[in-house]
Amino acid sequence: MNLTLSVLAGEYAVCRLDSQTPPPAWAFAGNWWSVTRTADELSVVCGARQVPADVQSSRGWAALKLHGPFDFGLTGILASVLDPLRDAGVGIFAVSTFDTDYVLVSERDLPAALAALREAGHQVH
């Protein structure tokens, strides 16, 4: 399966807040963000610049968008991206939406990630 991906502009952060914390206003700023609550935590993925210094976070992520939309009946879409990244030793953080998927990789691993994805037959812009 050959896919088209693009690199979103900017540095991203993955944040962890207490599960009972109301989603903060800063989580909703910018062009791309994701907020997920579970019984264990509130996770926020957003632009790194807007995250307050006192918030538990992992910064320095680059975001790759898989160009969808993809039918829910299709299988192997995310695996076709994650397998080459795994083989290249690139760790990921994935976020899915109704139409598509986003894969975050460390900014320092971005060149290796792009090379691995292109080697696997994907187009990356």
N, C-alpha and C positions, 0 to 999 in steps of 0.2 A: 504494500500500500504506500503510494507516494503522496505526500501531503505538502501543502504550502503553509509556511509559518512566517511570522514577522516578529521582530524584536520591538517591544514597546519602549518608548523613550523614558529615561529616568532610572533612578535607583529605588528599589522597593525594600520594605521591611515586613517581617512576619512577627506579629506581636501576640503576647499572651496576657490576658487580664483575668481576674477572678470571675467565675461563672455568674455571680450575682451583680457584677458591675454593669450599669447601663451603658449601652454603646456610646462612646464619646463622640462629640461633634467632629473632632479632628479625623476620625476614621472615615468620614464621608466626603472629605475634600479630594480634589484631583479628578483625573479622567478615568482612573481605574482603581477600584478597591473592592474588597470582599470582607464581609463580617459574618462569622459563624458562631452560634452559641450551642454548647452542649451542656450536659449536667456537670461536666468537669471544668469547663473553661469558656472564655469568650476569646476567639481568635480574630485578629484583624490583619489583613494584608493591604498595604497602602504605600503611598510614596514615603520614602524614608525621612524626608525633610520635615514632614508634618508631625512625626512621632515625638512626643515629649521625652526628654532625657531620662526621666524616672520610670519609664514604662519598660517592662521586660520585653526585649525584642532581639531579633536577629536581623541585622542590616546587611546591605551589600548584595542584594538579589537583583538579577535581571529577569525580565518577564518575556516569555515567548508565547505568542498567540497562535493557536492552530486555527486555520481559516475554515470555518464551518459555513452553514450549519450542517450537523451530522444527524442522520436519522437514528433514533434510539435502537433500532434493530441491527445496526451495524456493529460488528465486533472487531476488536483489535486496534482500534484507532489510537487510543492512548498508548497501548503497548508498542505500536510501531514507532513511537517517539521515545518512550522510556527505555526500551531494550537497547538501542544504540547508545543512549546516554549511560546506562548501566555498564555496558561493555567498555565505555571510555572512562569509567570511574568517576562520572559526574553525578553528584547528589542532586536531588530535585525536591521541590515542594509543588504539588499540583492543586489546581483549583478548577472546578468544572461549573459551567453554567448550562442553561437549557439548550443553547445552540452550539457550544463549543467547549474547548478546554484551554487552559493556560498552564504552562510549565515554567516555574521559576528555577533558575540555576544561579549559583554564586557568580558574581561579576568576574571573579578571577578565573572561573571555569568556562566563561562564555566562549572564548575562542575554540577551546576543545569541544564544547557542546556543538557549536555551529559546524565544525569540521566533521564530527561524528554524524550529525543529522544529514549533511550533504552527502557524505560517503554512503549513507543508507538510502539515498535516492530522493530525499526531501528537498524542496526548494525553500530557501530561507532568505527573507528580505530584511 
